[in-house]
Amino acid sequence: MRSGTTVTVILKPRAQGSWPQPRSNNPMLALVTSTATDSNGGARVTVRAARTGSVSITWGTQSAPVFTLRLSVAAYPVQ
C-alpha cells in the first residue's frame, strides 16, 4: 500500500466472544484510527499508513494474538 492510504478491515463475529482492541506494533508507520463493534460482535477497524516500512496490526496480546494483519507501506512514483 502507499503512504497516506487508509484501509478498513471488517472482521466477522467470533464464537469465542468480541474482538480484542487492535494495536499497531509501530504507530509511526501505521496507526489504528478508528474501531467499532457491531451488535453481532463483528469489528470494523480503520488503519492509516503514515510512512514506508512493514508493520503489523495485532488483535490480542503480542504473545498470543487472535489475528495479525501485516502491511507493507511503499513509496510509489506519481504518474
Backbone as XML, in Angstrom:
<?xml version="1.0"?>
<chain id="A" units="angstrom">
  <residue number="1" name="MET">
    <atom name="N" x="0.829" y="-1.173" z="0.000"/>
    <atom name="CA" x="0.000" y="0.000" z="0.000"/>
    <atom name="C" x="0.873" y="1.235" z="0.000"/>
  </residue>
  <residue number="2" name="ARG">
    <atom name="N" x="0.309" y="2.337" z="-0.359"/>
    <atom name="CA" x="1.034" y="3.594" z="-0.459"/>
    <atom name="C" x="0.875" y="4.415" z="0.827"/>
  </residue>
  <residue number="3" name="SER">
    <atom name="N" x="1.892" y="5.174" z="1.163"/>
    <atom name="CA" x="1.829" y="6.061" z="2.314"/>
    <atom name="C" x="0.650" y="7.018" z="2.150"/>
  </residue>
  <residue number="4" name="GLY">
    <atom name="N" x="-0.114" y="7.212" z="3.214"/>
    <atom name="CA" x="-1.294" y="8.072" z="3.182"/>
    <atom name="C" x="-2.586" y="7.318" z="2.910"/>
  </residue>
  <residue number="5" name="THR">
    <atom name="N" x="-2.481" y="6.048" z="2.523"/>
    <atom name="CA" x="-3.655" y="5.233" z="2.235"/>
    <atom name="C" x="-4.350" y="4.821" z="3.525"/>
  </residue>
  <residue number="6" name="THR">
    <atom name="N" x="-5.671" y="4.752" z="3.462"/>
    <atom name="CA" x="-6.466" y="4.265" z="4.576"/>
    <atom name="C" x="-7.100" y="2.942" z="4.179"/>
  </residue>
  <residue number="7" name="VAL">
    <atom name="N" x="-7.026" y="1.955" z="5.074"/>
    <atom name="CA" x="-7.589" y="0.632" z="4.842"/>
    <atom name="C" x="-8.611" y="0.350" z="5.931"/>
  </residue>
  <residue number="8" name="THR">
    <atom name="N" x="-9.760" y="-0.187" z="5.536"/>
    <atom name="CA" x="-10.760" y="-0.606" z="6.512"/>
    <atom name="C" x="-10.808" y="-2.126" z="6.523"/>
  </residue>
  <residue number="9" name="VAL">
    <atom name="N" x="-10.675" y="-2.711" z="7.698"/>
    <atom name="CA" x="-10.708" y="-4.161" z="7.886"/>
    <atom name="C" x="-12.020" y="-4.498" z="8.570"/>
  </residue>
  <residue number="10" name="ILE">
    <atom name="N" x="-12.759" y="-5.450" z="7.998"/>
    <atom name="CA" x="-14.025" y="-5.884" z="8.584"/>
    <atom name="C" x="-13.856" y="-7.334" z="9.006"/>
  </residue>
  <residue number="11" name="LEU">
    <atom name="N" x="-14.036" y="-7.584" z="10.300"/>
    <atom name="CA" x="-13.868" y="-8.919" z="10.865"/>
    <atom name="C" x="-15.232" y="-9.482" z="11.260"/>
  </residue>
  <residue number="12" name="LYS">
    <atom name="N" x="-15.494" y="-10.722" z="10.861"/>
    <atom name="CA" x="-16.755" y="-11.387" z="11.202"/>
    <atom name="C" x="-16.795" y="-11.672" z="12.696"/>
  </residue>
  <residue number="13" name="PRO">
    <atom name="N" x="-18.004" y="-11.835" z="13.258"/>
    <atom name="CA" x="-18.110" y="-12.163" z="14.685"/>
    <atom name="C" x="-17.350" y="-13.450" z="15.020"/>
  </residue>
  <residue number="14" name="ARG">
    <atom name="N" x="-16.817" y="-13.495" z="16.224"/>
    <atom name="CA" x="-16.088" y="-14.670" z="16.713"/>
    <atom name="C" x="-16.977" y="-15.464" z="17.656"/>
  </residue>
  <residue number="15" name="ALA">
    <atom name="N" x="-16.897" y="-16.801" z="17.583"/>
    <atom name="CA" x="-17.642" y="-17.662" z="18.505"/>
    <atom name="C" x="-17.125" y="-17.518" z="19.936"/>
  </residue>
  <residue number="16" name="GLN">
    <atom name="N" x="-15.846" y="-17.127" z="20.085"/>
    <atom name="CA" x="-15.224" y="-17.009" z="21.410"/>
    <atom name="C" x="-15.514" y="-15.673" z="22.083"/>
  </residue>
  <residue number="17" name="GLY">
    <atom name="N" x="-16.285" y="-14.803" z="21.469"/>
    <atom name="CA" x="-16.589" y="-13.505" z="22.073"/>
    <atom name="C" x="-16.156" y="-12.369" z="21.169"/>
  </residue>
  <residue number="18" name="SER">
    <atom name="N" x="-16.188" y="-11.168" z="21.698"/>
    <atom name="CA" x="-15.862" y="-9.991" z="20.892"/>
    <atom name="C" x="-14.366" y="-9.934" z="20.581"/>
  </residue>
  <residue number="19" name="TRP">
    <atom name="N" x="-14.049" y="-9.168" z="19.542"/>
    <atom name="CA" x="-12.655" y="-8.980" z="19.136"/>
    <atom name="C" x="-11.936" y="-8.092" z="20.138"/>
  </residue>
  <residue number="20" name="PRO">
    <atom name="N" x="-10.681" y="-8.438" z="20.494"/>
    <atom name="CA" x="-9.894" y="-7.532" z="21.334"/>
    <atom name="C" x="-9.561" y="-6.260" z="20.555"/>
  </residue>
  <residue number="21" name="GLN">
    <atom name="N" x="-9.154" y="-5.233" z="21.261"/>
    <atom name="CA" x="-8.750" y="-3.986" z="20.613"/>
    <atom name="C" x="-7.480" y="-4.222" z="19.793"/>
  </residue>
  <residue number="22" name="PRO">
    <atom name="N" x="-7.425" y="-3.688" z="18.573"/>
    <atom name="CA" x="-6.221" y="-3.839" z="17.763"/>
    <atom name="C" x="-5.162" y="-2.827" z="18.161"/>
  </residue>
  <residue number="23" name="ARG">
    <atom name="N" x="-3.908" y="-3.172" z="17.869"/>
    <atom name="CA" x="-2.814" y="-2.235" z="18.130"/>
    <atom name="C" x="-1.752" y="-2.417" z="17.052"/>
  </residue>
  <residue number="24" name="SER">
    <atom name="N" x="-1.135" y="-1.331" z="16.705"/>
    <atom name="CA" x="-0.056" y="-1.321" z="15.724"/>
    <atom name="C" x="1.258" y="-1.543" z="16.452"/>
  </residue>
  <residue number="25" name="ASN">
    <atom name="N" x="2.141" y="-2.365" z="15.866"/>
    <atom name="CA" x="3.441" y="-2.551" z="16.507"/>
    <atom name="C" x="4.376" y="-1.369" z="16.225"/>
  </residue>
  <residue number="26" name="ASN">
    <atom name="N" x="3.957" y="-0.470" z="15.313"/>
    <atom name="CA" x="4.726" y="0.739" z="15.044"/>
    <atom name="C" x="3.776" y="1.851" z="14.578"/>
  </residue>
  <residue number="27" name="PRO">
    <atom name="N" x="3.192" y="2.607" z="15.516"/>
    <atom name="CA" x="2.251" y="3.667" z="15.149"/>
    <atom name="C" x="2.847" y="4.763" z="14.264"/>
  </residue>
  <residue number="28" name="MET">
    <atom name="N" x="4.186" y="4.840" z="14.184"/>
    <atom name="CA" x="4.806" y="5.823" z="13.294"/>
    <atom name="C" x="4.624" y="5.424" z="11.826"/>
  </residue>
  <residue number="29" name="LEU">
    <atom name="N" x="4.441" y="4.124" z="11.568"/>
    <atom name="CA" x="4.256" y="3.633" z="10.197"/>
    <atom name="C" x="2.789" y="3.478" z="9.833"/>
  </residue>
  <residue number="30" name="ALA">
    <atom name="N" x="1.997" y="2.940" z="10.745"/>
    <atom name="CA" x="0.568" y="2.751" z="10.506"/>
    <atom name="C" x="-0.162" y="2.900" z="11.832"/>
  </residue>
  <residue number="31" name="LEU">
    <atom name="N" x="-1.237" y="3.639" z="11.803"/>
    <atom name="CA" x="-1.977" y="3.973" z="13.008"/>
    <atom name="C" x="-3.408" y="3.483" z="12.897"/>
  </residue>
  <residue number="32" name="VAL">
    <atom name="N" x="-3.910" y="2.833" z="13.950"/>
    <atom name="CA" x="-5.318" y="2.458" z="14.015"/>
    <atom name="C" x="-6.082" y="3.741" z="14.327"/>
  </residue>
  <residue number="33" name="THR">
    <atom name="N" x="-6.893" y="4.208" z="13.366"/>
    <atom name="CA" x="-7.573" y="5.495" z="13.541"/>
    <atom name="C" x="-8.980" y="5.376" z="14.078"/>
  </residue>
  <residue number="34" name="SER">
    <atom name="N" x="-9.632" y="4.221" z="13.869"/>
    <atom name="CA" x="-10.964" y="4.035" z="14.444"/>
    <atom name="C" x="-11.291" y="2.560" z="14.575"/>
  </residue>
  <residue number="35" name="THR">
    <atom name="N" x="-12.114" y="2.239" z="15.572"/>
    <atom name="CA" x="-12.596" y="0.879" z="15.779"/>
    <atom name="C" x="-14.074" y="0.949" z="16.127"/>
  </residue>
  <residue number="36" name="ALA">
    <atom name="N" x="-14.821" y="-0.059" z="15.696"/>
    <atom name="CA" x="-16.241" y="-0.148" z="16.032"/>
    <atom name="C" x="-16.620" y="-1.618" z="16.087"/>
  </residue>
  <residue number="37" name="THR">
    <atom name="N" x="-17.513" y="-1.951" z="17.001"/>
    <atom name="CA" x="-18.025" y="-3.314" z="17.122"/>
    <atom name="C" x="-19.523" y="-3.260" z="16.917"/>
  </residue>
  <residue number="38" name="ASP">
    <atom name="N" x="-20.046" y="-4.152" z="16.049"/>
    <atom name="CA" x="-21.492" y="-4.147" z="15.823"/>
    <atom name="C" x="-22.183" y="-5.031" z="16.854"/>
  </residue>
  <residue number="39" name="SER">
    <atom name="N" x="-23.509" y="-5.065" z="16.825"/>
    <atom name="CA" x="-24.286" y="-5.796" z="17.833"/>
    <atom name="C" x="-24.085" y="-7.308" z="17.759"/>
  </residue>
  <residue number="40" name="ASN">
    <atom name="N" x="-23.615" y="-7.830" z="16.631"/>
    <atom name="CA" x="-23.363" y="-9.267" z="16.481"/>
    <atom name="C" x="-21.957" y="-9.663" z="16.912"/>
  </residue>
  <residue number="41" name="GLY">
    <atom name="N" x="-21.095" y="-8.697" z="17.211"/>
    <atom name="CA" x="-19.729" y="-8.984" z="17.625"/>
    <atom name="C" x="-18.701" y="-8.836" z="16.524"/>
  </residue>
  <residue number="42" name="GLY">
    <atom name="N" x="-19.128" y="-8.423" z="15.338"/>
    <atom name="CA" x="-18.182" y="-8.147" z="14.259"/>
    <atom name="C" x="-17.442" y="-6.848" z="14.546"/>
  </residue>
  <residue number="43" name="ALA">
    <atom name="N" x="-16.300" y="-6.688" z="13.942"/>
    <atom name="CA" x="-15.500" y="-5.488" z="14.182"/>
    <atom name="C" x="-15.151" y="-4.807" z="12.864"/>
  </residue>
  <residue number="44" name="ARG">
    <atom name="N" x="-15.055" y="-3.484" z="12.919"/>
    <atom name="CA" x="-14.648" y="-2.671" z="11.773"/>
    <atom name="C" x="-13.518" y="-1.770" z="12.268"/>
  </residue>
  <residue number="45" name="VAL">
    <atom name="N" x="-12.356" y="-1.876" z="11.615"/>
    <atom name="CA" x="-11.161" y="-1.159" z="12.052"/>
    <atom name="C" x="-10.579" y="-0.409" z="10.868"/>
  </residue>
  <residue number="46" name="THR">
    <atom name="N" x="-10.214" y="0.852" z="11.082"/>
    <atom name="CA" x="-9.589" y="1.650" z="10.033"/>
    <atom name="C" x="-8.136" y="1.907" z="10.415"/>
  </residue>
  <residue number="47" name="VAL">
    <atom name="N" x="-7.248" y="1.645" z="9.448"/>
    <atom name="CA" x="-5.801" y="1.813" z="9.640"/>
    <atom name="C" x="-5.298" y="2.785" z="8.585"/>
  </residue>
  <residue number="48" name="ARG">
    <atom name="N" x="-4.474" y="3.747" z="9.002"/>
    <atom name="CA" x="-3.897" y="4.725" z="8.071"/>
    <atom name="C" x="-2.388" y="4.538" z="8.007"/>
  </residue>
  <residue number="49" name="ALA">
    <atom name="N" x="-1.875" y="4.343" z="6.787"/>
    <atom name="CA" x="-0.433" y="4.210" z="6.575"/>
    <atom name="C" x="0.195" y="5.596" z="6.580"/>
  </residue>
  <residue number="50" name="ALA">
    <atom name="N" x="1.237" y="5.775" z="7.375"/>
    <atom name="CA" x="1.862" y="7.086" z="7.501"/>
    <atom name="C" x="3.213" y="7.179" z="6.797"/>
  </residue>
  <residue number="51" name="ARG">
    <atom name="N" x="4.009" y="6.121" z="6.868"/>
    <atom name="CA" x="5.367" y="6.133" z="6.310"/>
    <atom name="C" x="5.697" y="4.777" z="5.712"/>
  </residue>
  <residue number="52" name="THR">
    <atom name="N" x="6.757" y="4.729" z="4.938"/>
    <atom name="CA" x="7.167" y="3.467" z="4.321"/>
    <atom name="C" x="7.776" y="2.528" z="5.353"/>
  </residue>
  <residue number="53" name="GLY">
    <atom name="N" x="7.536" y="1.235" z="5.150"/>
    <atom name="CA" x="8.059" y="0.202" z="6.032"/>
    <atom name="C" x="7.047" y="-0.912" z="6.200"/>
  </residue>
  <residue number="54" name="SER">
    <atom name="N" x="7.369" y="-1.878" z="7.034"/>
    <atom name="CA" x="6.476" y="-3.001" z="7.327"/>
    <atom name="C" x="5.950" y="-2.863" z="8.745"/>
  </residue>
  <residue number="55" name="VAL">
    <atom name="N" x="4.680" y="-3.186" z="8.914"/>
    <atom name="CA" x="4.032" y="-3.030" z="10.211"/>
    <atom name="C" x="3.024" y="-4.151" z="10.406"/>
  </residue>
  <residue number="56" name="SER">
    <atom name="N" x="2.764" y="-4.499" z="11.655"/>
    <atom name="CA" x="1.751" y="-5.495" z="11.994"/>
    <atom name="C" x="0.687" y="-4.848" z="12.861"/>
  </residue>
  <residue number="57" name="ILE">
    <atom name="N" x="-0.565" y="-5.153" z="12.546"/>
    <atom name="CA" x="-1.689" y="-4.758" z="13.386"/>
    <atom name="C" x="-2.162" y="-6.044" z="14.043"/>
  </residue>
  <residue number="58" name="THR">
    <atom name="N" x="-2.196" y="-6.064" z="15.381"/>
    <atom name="CA" x="-2.499" y="-7.283" z="16.120"/>
    <atom name="C" x="-3.726" y="-7.085" z="17.000"/>
  </residue>
  <residue number="59" name="TRP">
    <atom name="N" x="-4.598" y="-8.080" z="16.962"/>
    <atom name="CA" x="-5.750" y="-8.142" z="17.865"/>
    <atom name="C" x="-5.392" y="-9.161" z="18.928"/>
  </residue>
  <residue number="60" name="GLY">
    <atom name="N" x="-5.372" y="-8.763" z="20.187"/>
    <atom name="CA" x="-4.942" y="-9.624" z="21.282"/>
    <atom name="C" x="-3.535" y="-9.253" z="21.701"/>
  </residue>
  <residue number="61" name="THR">
    <atom name="N" x="-2.960" y="-10.079" z="22.551"/>
    <atom name="CA" x="-1.614" y="-9.793" z="23.054"/>
    <atom name="C" x="-0.561" y="-10.204" z="22.031"/>
  </residue>
  <residue number="62" name="GLN">
    <atom name="N" x="0.628" y="-9.649" z="22.148"/>
    <atom name="CA" x="1.729" y="-9.998" z="21.243"/>
    <atom name="C" x="2.118" y="-11.471" z="21.396"/>
  </residue>
  <residue number="63" name="SER">
    <atom name="N" x="2.039" y="-11.995" z="22.618"/>
    <atom name="CA" x="2.435" y="-13.388" z="22.854"/>
    <atom name="C" x="1.372" y="-14.387" z="22.404"/>
  </residue>
  <residue number="64" name="ALA">
    <atom name="N" x="0.097" y="-13.965" z="22.371"/>
    <atom name="CA" x="-0.996" y="-14.856" z="21.952"/>
    <atom name="C" x="-1.997" y="-14.069" z="21.107"/>
  </residue>
  <residue number="65" name="PRO">
    <atom name="N" x="-1.602" y="-13.671" z="19.900"/>
    <atom name="CA" x="-2.508" y="-12.876" z="19.074"/>
    <atom name="C" x="-3.702" y="-13.699" z="18.583"/>
  </residue>
  <residue number="66" name="VAL">
    <atom name="N" x="-4.852" y="-13.053" z="18.506"/>
    <atom name="CA" x="-6.052" y="-13.672" z="17.951"/>
    <atom name="C" x="-5.998" y="-13.582" z="16.424"/>
  </residue>
  <residue number="67" name="PHE">
    <atom name="N" x="-5.495" y="-12.439" z="15.934"/>
    <atom name="CA" x="-5.390" y="-12.197" z="14.496"/>
    <atom name="C" x="-4.306" y="-11.157" z="14.272"/>
  </residue>
  <residue number="68" name="THR">
    <atom name="N" x="-3.510" y="-11.330" z="13.225"/>
    <atom name="CA" x="-2.466" y="-10.360" z="12.884"/>
    <atom name="C" x="-2.569" y="-10.009" z="11.413"/>
  </residue>
  <residue number="69" name="LEU">
    <atom name="N" x="-2.566" y="-8.716" z="11.123"/>
    <atom name="CA" x="-2.563" y="-8.200" z="9.761"/>
    <atom name="C" x="-1.203" y="-7.577" z="9.515"/>
  </residue>
  <residue number="70" name="ARG">
    <atom name="N" x="-0.497" y="-8.034" z="8.485"/>
    <atom name="CA" x="0.819" y="-7.485" z="8.154"/>
    <atom name="C" x="0.686" y="-6.601" z="6.916"/>
  </residue>
  <residue number="71" name="LEU">
    <atom name="N" x="1.174" y="-5.379" z="7.029"/>
    <atom name="CA" x="1.097" y="-4.417" z="5.933"/>
    <atom name="C" x="2.491" y="-3.985" z="5.530"/>
  </residue>
  <residue number="72" name="SER">
    <atom name="N" x="2.680" y="-3.800" z="4.234"/>
    <atom name="CA" x="3.907" y="-3.209" z="3.710"/>
    <atom name="C" x="3.545" y="-1.896" z="3.057"/>
  </residue>
  <residue number="73" name="VAL">
    <atom name="N" x="4.143" y="-0.832" z="3.546"/>
    <atom name="CA" x="3.891" y="0.509" z="3.007"/>
    <atom name="C" x="5.093" y="0.873" z="2.166"/>
  </residue>
  <residue number="74" name="ALA">
    <atom name="N" x="4.844" y="1.233" z="0.910"/>
    <atom name="CA" x="5.936" y="1.527" z="-0.031"/>
    <atom name="C" x="5.708" y="2.874" z="-0.690"/>
  </residue>
  <residue number="75" name="ALA">
    <atom name="N" x="6.772" y="3.430" z="-1.185"/>
    <atom name="CA" x="6.698" y="4.696" z="-1.953"/>
    <atom name="C" x="6.537" y="4.336" z="-3.424"/>
  </residue>
  <residue number="76" name="TYR">
    <atom name="N" x="5.505" y="4.837" z="-4.044"/>
    <atom name="CA" x="5.272" y="4.615" z="-5.468"/>
    <atom name="C" x="5.437" y="5.934" z="-6.197"/>
  </residue>
  <residue number="77" name="PRO">
    <atom name="N" x="6.024" y="5.921" z="-7.382"/>
    <atom name="CA" x="6.152" y="7.161" z="-8.137"/>
    <atom name="C" x="4.793" y="7.664" z="-8.594"/>
  </residue>
  <residue number="78" name="VAL">
    <atom name="N" x="4.617" y="8.967" z="-8.598"/>
    <atom name="CA" x="3.387" y="9.592" z="-9.082"/>
    <atom name="C" x="3.426" y="9.614" z="-10.591"/>
  </residue>
  <residue number="79" name="GLN">
    <atom name="N" x="2.353" y="9.165" z="-11.218"/>
    <atom name="CA" x="2.311" y="9.118" z="-12.681"/>
    <atom name="C" x="1.351" y="10.144" z="-13.221"/>
  </residue>
</chain>
